[in-house]
């Protein structure tokens, strides 16, 4: 039995929820998010609460039950508060700057890396911290992972791009031999 699927999703004030066939639609102002369920779960909208229930009794139905509930909960949180991740750049001469819709990274290569900022994502740079914000949790995580992959932190000096809450386990350098 899914413990996540049982819990109802409480819709924050200012967000309108409607059911369009098998698509769950959440709106806040002009911003609209859709969740296509393809008829894999039953959806019940009761005032400010949305509940999900299983269609069948098989394992696949139980998996979709919890998954769609979690996805819709992330949509509601994203419309209400939004999601954010922060990356930290460590290294001599390592820099980042936002130029229009492009994030320019100088990470010790012979060339600059120009990362195109996806639609619906806000990126700001303060000193050596890159802040990523959006209403979509998956997009925030994906953009942060792509930026980090340009120069992952190395274990000897910690140079590279890392999440601000990430800890890098350091290795000892060469030991002086006899």
C-alpha positions, 0 to 999 in steps of 0.5 A: 500500500502506498503511504504517499498515495493515500495522503491528499494534496492540499492546494494553496490559496490562489491556485485553481485546480481543474480536471480536463479528461485525464489531465489535471490542470493547476493555474496561478494567474497566467502560469499553468501546469498540466499533469497527464495521468493517462487514466492510470489513477482516479482523481477526486477534487474536493474544495482545496484538496485533491485525492488520488486512488488506484484504478486496479489492484496490480503493482503497476497501479500502486506505483502510478498512484504514489508517483502521480500524487508526488508529481502533482504535489511538486506542481502545487509547491512550484506554483506556490513557492517555487524551487531553488538550488545553489551552486558554488564555484571554487578555483583560482580564475573560475568565474560565472556571469549571466549575459542575457539568456546565457550563463557564461562560465570560465572554469579553467579551460582554454575557452569559455562555456556558454550555457543557454538558460532554458525557458522558465528558469531564472539564474543569478550570480553573486560572487561565486554562487550560482542561484537557479530558480524555477517553478518546475522541480525537475528542471531546476535539478537538471539545470544544476546537474548540467552546470555542475557536470562542466567541472565537477569538484576534484577531491584534492583541492576541491576546485570545480562546481559543487552544490552549496550543501555538498561536502567534498571528501578530500584526499591526501596529496602525495606523501614525501617518500624516503 
